[in-house]
Amino acid sequence: MFKKILRYKTAPFKKGGRRGTGKGDLKNLKSSLKLSKTIKFILIFFLIGISAQAQENLLTLEEAIQTGLENNFSVKIAQNDQEIAANNFSRGNAGMLPNLDLLAVRNFDIQDSELDFASGDGQTVEGARSNSTTASAVISWTIFDGTRMFATYDKLNEIQQASNLDAQATVENLVADIASAYYTIILEQELLTVIQSTLELSEIRRTLAKTQYEVGRTSKLEYLAAQVDYNADTSALISQREQFYNAKVDLNALLARLPDTKFQVPDQIDANLELDLTALKETMLSANPQLLRARQEENIAYLTTRELRADRLPELSVNGGYNYATSEAEAGFVLGRRSDGFAYGLTARWNLFNGSNKSRLIQNAQIAVETQQYVTQDLLLQLQAGLEKTFINYTNSIQLIGLETENEAIAQERAEIALERYRLGNTNSLELREAQRNAVTASGRLLDAVYSTKIAEIELMRLSGKLASSSN
């Protein structure tokens, strides 16, 4: 999908003390702490449970995009609009083809009739029946309408192309939304891992504080402070689980699946670090569907002007038909009649004046062309501004990754040292808690930097019009 990528995964907080501490010290520390059954259950259930399910329900980004393109209703609606536009693009809809009508009529009458003839004779009939039958086939064909039909045909073609661009924009926006939602889940998942590690550290601190309080090495206030911080971290874990779950629901909605559909995602974010602004600008000018759509609207407005100008010229039509008629009556001078035959002709029409409405409509159409040109120029400026701002965000986020990677390593080492010092009684809980918070904050900032880089990359690809093609 991308060229050079950055693969990043946060590492849980290392609880083995300062760097270089032996495995034996770590085992002794863990055995002396004896984590409570509750925290053991939470960690084992979550970590082992997810590890077992990850192999079965892993959803890749490519699979998510494919599912979204198949199921998402906005894509289906865009495809239907695209099909309608394709159906409308025809010579018949443009008025280039003839019209053929068939007509058949059968009438019946029942009347009382009284006739007086010049000879003095007469005829009186009650309930006289009569019937008539007529049938005709008529063809009419406009062979010249001032070239309006050709302008209309070209306009229908432009409308079809515009519909294709609308569908492309819908697909690219959906791909961007799915990718953003997908990496948001990974972000929330990694933050959840960080908070779990923080909670485990708080449990270690709480156990130490309780043990020290029971043997009289510290006050109850120290133990209660550790308990409060433990409860706060537990609350943060619950809130983060909610964020993680909601992020999954959001992705399922984009994929048109049930909100509670189960799936897992990888534990790393891949980011392309070699996007080039100049190349993105060039691609945007030729591939951005919004910009191309605006240019299509310019063509459509111009063709509307051509249609209106064609109304100033004469219109010429040919017509022909076949007529058949029969009638029968029980009273009257003619008791039966039959006729059939062909008819054909030529019709010419030329409107010379209609209150200057043609000129008014043409002027308005020319103004509409100019307006659409302004719309295109304004959109181009907005896209260029968006590309510049997003690229700055992209480059800054890349720089922050390097900085925050170093900060996280330092913050974790400081937290490890603080924990070891606290275990040995060489520091207080405030120093440990501060080191713990710094480690969590540093991990969060690093995750945010990687996530921001990826989101900026997705937006840059969308603005350049390459997102849908690069995801295939």
N, C-alpha and C positions, 0 to 999 in steps of 0.2 A: 504493500500500500504506500509506504513512504521509503525514502532513500535511507539516509543515515538517521538512526533512531537512538533515543535515550531511554534506557530501561531503568526504572527506579522503583524500589520497594523499601518502605520504611522498616527499620529493624526494631523489634521490641526492646524495651529497656533492659539492659544487662544487669542482673542482680548479683553478680559475682564479686562485688567490691571493686576496688580500683583495678585498672588494667594491669594484667600480669598476675593477678591472684590465682592461686592454684585451684585445681578442681576439688581437692580435699577440703580447702577452706569453704568452698561453696557448699559442699555436701554437709559440712558441720553446721554452717549457718542455717541451711534449710531444715536440717533435722532438729536444731534447737528451737526453731520458730514454731513448727507444727501448725500449719495453716488450718483455720477452722473448716469444718465440713461444708459450711455454706459456700465459702469462696472457692473451695476445691470443686464443689459440684458445678458452680457457675462456669469456671474456667474450663474444666474437663468437658462438660456438656457442650459448651459453645465451640471450643477449638476442635475437639475430636469429632463432634457432630458435623461441623462444617467441612472438615477434612474428608470425611467419609462421603458426604454428598457432592463435594466439588467435582469428583471424578465422574459422577453420573449426570449432573445437571449443569455442567459448565456451558455457558452461553458465550460464544465468541462474538466480536463486534460484527464480523461478516454475516454470521447467522442472524443477528438482531436486525441488521439492515435489510437482509433478504426477506425476513418475516414481515418487517414493517412495509416494505414495498408491495408485498403480496396482500397484506390485510388492511393497511391503514385506509380509512374512508376518504380522507382528503385526496389521496392518490387515485382512488377509484372514481371520485367525482371529477377530477381533472381528466382522467382517461375518457369518461363519458362525454365531457365537453369537447375533448379532442376528436372523438368519433363523430359528434354532431357537426363540427366544423368541416371534417373530411367529407361527410355526406352532403353538406351544403355547397361544396366546391364542385360544381357541375355546369355544363353548358346549358342545360335546361333551366337551371336556377338563374343563370345570367340572361335568359331570354333569347338564346341563339337558336333554339329548336322550335319547330312548328307545334301548334295546338290542334288536336283532332277531337271533335265532339260527335257523339252519336245521340240521336233523339228519336223516340218513338212514342206516339200518342194514340190511344184508342178511346173513343167517346161513344156513349149510348144516350139516346133521347127517347122519351115517351111523351107525346103531345096530342092534344085534341086539335084537329085541323078542319077548317071550313073555308073552301075556295069558291069564288065566283069568277067564271070565265067571260070573255067578251062576247062569245056566242050566245050567252044566256044560260048556258049549262052551269052546273055547280058540282062541288064535291065536298062531302062532309065525312070525316073519318075521326072516330074517337079512339084514343089510345094508339095513335099512329107511332110506330116505332121507326127509328132511324139510327144509323151508326156511321162512324167515320174512322178512318185509320190514316195516320200520317207518319212517315219515317224519313229521316234525313241524316246524312253524314257531311259534316262541315269541317274543312281544314283552313286554318289561317296561319300565316307565317310572315313575321316582320323581317324583311330582308335588309332594311337599313333604318337605323334609329339615331343617326348622328354619331355612330361609334360608341354609344352608351353601353351596349351589350359587352363590348370588348373591355371597357373600363370596369364594368361590374364583374366580369370574369376574373380580371387581374386582382380586383379588390377581394373577391372570395378566396383567391389563392393566398393573398396576404393575411387574411383573417385566419385561414387554416394554419399558416406558419406561426402566427401569433399564438394560436391555441397550443401548438406544439411547444412553444417557448414557455407558455404558462404551465404546461405539464412538467417541463424540465425544471422550472423554478420550484414547483411544488415538490418534486422529487429531491432536489438539492436541499431545500429547507428541511424536509423530513429527515434526510440523511444527517444533516447538521444537528437537528434536534435529538435524533437517536444517539449519535456519537457523544454529544454533550451529556445526555442523560446517562449513557453507559459509563463514561468516565467519572461522572458525579457519584455513581454507585461505588466505583473503585475508591474514590476519595473518601467517601463516608465509611467504607469498609476499613480502610487504613487508619482513619481517625479512631474508629472503634477499637482497632488493635492497640493503638497508642493509649487510649483511655483504659483498656483492660490491663495493660502493663502498669499504668499509673495506679489502678486500683489494687493490683497485686503488691506494688510497693507500699501503698498505704496500709494494706493488711499486715505486711512485714513490720512496718513502723508501729502499728497498733499492738501487735503481739509483743514486740520488744518493750513498748511502753507499759503494757499490762504486766509483763514479767518483772520489769524494773520496779514498778509500783508495788507489786506484791512482795518483793524482797527488800523494799524500803530504800531503793537507790534513787527514786524520784517521787515527786508529789502526784497526787491524784489529778491535779490540774493538767499535768503533762499527758496523762492517760486519756482524760476527757477531750483534750485538744486533738489527740490522735484519732479518737473515736469520731469527733465532729468532721475532721478532714476525710476520714474513711467514708462516712455517710455522704459527704458532698461528692466524692468521686463516684460512689455508687449511683447517686442521682444523675451525675453527668453521663455515666454509662447507660442508664435507662433512656435518657434523652437522646443520646447518640444512636442507640438501637432504633429509636423511633425515626430519626433522620434517615438511617440506613434503610429501614422498611419503606418509608415514604418514597425514597429515591427509586426503589424497585417498583413500587406501584406506578410511579410516573412513567417509567420505561415500558411497563406492561400496557399502559394506556396508549402510548405511541405505537405499540405493536398490535393494538386492537385485540389484546388478550385479556382474560379475566384478571382482576387486580391481584388475586392471591396466587397467581401462577408461580411455581417455585423454579428458581434457577440460581446459579452461582456465576461469579465473574472472576477473572484472574486477579492477582494481588499486585499488579504493577501497571504503570502507565507508560505507554510508548510515545515518545515525542520526536518529531523531526526537527533537528537543530540547524538545518542548512537551507531554509527558504530564502529566496532572493527577491528583494523588493522590486527591482527593475523587471525581472521576469514575470512577477505577479501582475504588475501594471500592464505589461504588454498582453498578457493572457486575458485580463479583465476586459480590455477594450474589444477583444474579438470573441469572447466566450461568455461573459456575464449575461445570464438570461434576462435580467431586468433591463439592462441597457439595450440588448437586442430587441426586446419587446417594445421599448420606447421608439426605437428606430422603425419598427414595423408600423407603429401607430402613425408615424410621419408619412409613410407610404400610403397607408389607408386614407389619411386625411387628404393627401394629394389626389388619390384616385376618386375620392368623393367630388373633388373639384372638377375632374374630367367628366364625371357623370353629369354634373349640372351643366357644364358647358355644351355637352352633346344635345341637351334639350333645345338649344338655339337653332339646330339644324332640322330639316324636314324629316318626316318619317314615312317610309314606304312599306306597304304590306300587300301580299297577294292572298287571295282566298278562293275557295272553290268548294263544291259540294254536290251531292246527289240527293234529290227529293223524290219521294213516292207518297201518293195520296189516293185513297179510295173512300167512297161514301155510298150508302144505300138508304132509301127512304120508302115508306109505304104511302106517302102522300106527297103531292107537289108536282111541278112540271117535269122535274128530273128525278127519276127513280133510282138511278145509279150513275156513278161517275168514277173515273180512274185517270190518274195522271202520274207521270214520272219523267225524270230528265236531269240533266246536269246544269250547274250554274257556276260561273267563275268570274273573277273580276280583279281589279287592282284599286287599292286605296292609298291615297296620298294625303298627308296632313302636315301642316306647317303653322305653328302658332307664331304669329308675328308680334303680338303684344299681349301681355297679361298683367298690366299694371306695374311693370318694372320689377316684378317679383323674382324673375330669373336673375337679374343683375344683383338684386339684394342677396339671394341665396348664394350666388357665386362669390360675392364679396365676403360673406360670412364664412364660407368654406376656406377662402384664402387666409382669413384671419385665424381660422382653426389650425391651418397648416403651420402658421407662424407660432401660434401658441404651443403646439406640440413640439416644435423645435426648441422653444424655451424650456419645456418640460424635460426634454432629453438632455439639454445642457445642464440644467439644474441637477438632474439625477446623476450625471457624470461627475459633477463636482462633489456631490454627496458620497458617491462611491469612492472617489479618490481620497476624500477626507477620511472616510471610514477605513480605507486600506492603510493610510499613513498612521492613523491612531492605533489601529490594531497591530501594525508591525512594530511600533514603538513599544507597545505592551508586550509583544512577543519577545523582542530583544532584551527588554528589561527583565522579563521573567527568566530568561536564560541566564542572565548575569546573577539574578537572585538565587538560582539553583546552586551555583558554585559557592556563593557566600553562605547560604543557609545550610548547605551540606557540612561546611566547616563548623558553623555555629552549633549544629545538632550534635556533631561528634564531641565538641567541647562541653556542651550542656550535659550530655549523657555521662561523660567521664566525671564531670563535677558532681552529678547526682550519685554516681557509684561511690565516689570518695566520701561524699556526705553521709551516705548510708553506712559505710564501713566505720566512719568516725562516730556516727550515732550509736552503732552497735557496741563500739568500744567505750562509749561514754565520753568522748572527747568533744562533742558538740551538742547543741540543743535541737529541739524539734523545729524551731523557727528556721534555722539554717537548712535543715533537711527539707522542710516543706518548700522553701524558696528555691532550692536546687531542683526539687521535683517539678515545680511549676515551670521553671526555666526550661527543663528538658521537654516537658509537654508542649510548651509554647514554641520551642525551636523545631520540634518534629512537625507541629501544625503548620508553621511558616514554610518549612521545606515542602510539605505536601501541597500547600497552596501555590507555591512557586511552580512546581511541576504541573499541577492541574491548570494553572493560569496559562502556562506555555502551551499545553495541549488545546485548551479552549481557544486561545488566540490562533493557533495553527488551523483549527477547524474553521474558524471564521475567515481566515485569509484564503483558505481553499474555496470556501463558499463564495466569497466576493470575486475571486478570480474565475469562477465558473468551472472549476476542475474537481469539485468535491464528489459529484456523482460518478464521474469517470474513474477517479483515483480509488474509489472504494470497491470497484468491480474487480 
